[in-house]
């Protein structure tokens, strides 16, 4: 294979980012979100304490979560997160905003049941998504509400670095401020 063929193959691979692969780790299974996941996911999301620091702090309400769930399905990049030991739904996350030219994607809209807070579950969830993403992109960003200190610390724990503040317009036309964290693809160095 020539160098040009290799570059073309790499470009095609990056432009064909599969947004909903089935990802499996030691603790978690991530699979594409489906309409029939509504009930089990809302059971998790109906805990007000999950959303207390989030800009959408009323997402525990059924009518608000219905909109979130609909958008997740329509995004084409949402996952349901399943505890492999219990086979119970414990949360959700998604890829969004794939930018082939910038070689960047966002990971966000993540929430986990409080029973699974504390590091190892979120760490594996993000590791699975980052490892998959870095097959296609050079950079992953996380947009987090400026008062959501819990999520900021969680992203810092996995190597995220705050890069900027950014306003993002929601579906209702309201601008919501976010802090942007970035994780760059690790560089592979040749050993001597």
GIQUIBEL-V577606 format. One line per field, one symbol per residue. psi: psi as a letter, one per 20 degrees, with the letter a starting at -180 (. if undefined). A space follows every 50 residues. Layout:
psi->???
This chain:
psi->prgghgggggggghilooimroppahhqppqppqhiigghhhggijohhh jhiqhmijiipghghggggghgghhjjqqpppohgikqpjaqrqqqlpnh hilqqqpakpqqqhijrjfhghggghgggggghiihrippqpoqphimhg hghghhhjjqpphrqppppaijjpppqqqpqqpqpqppqpq.
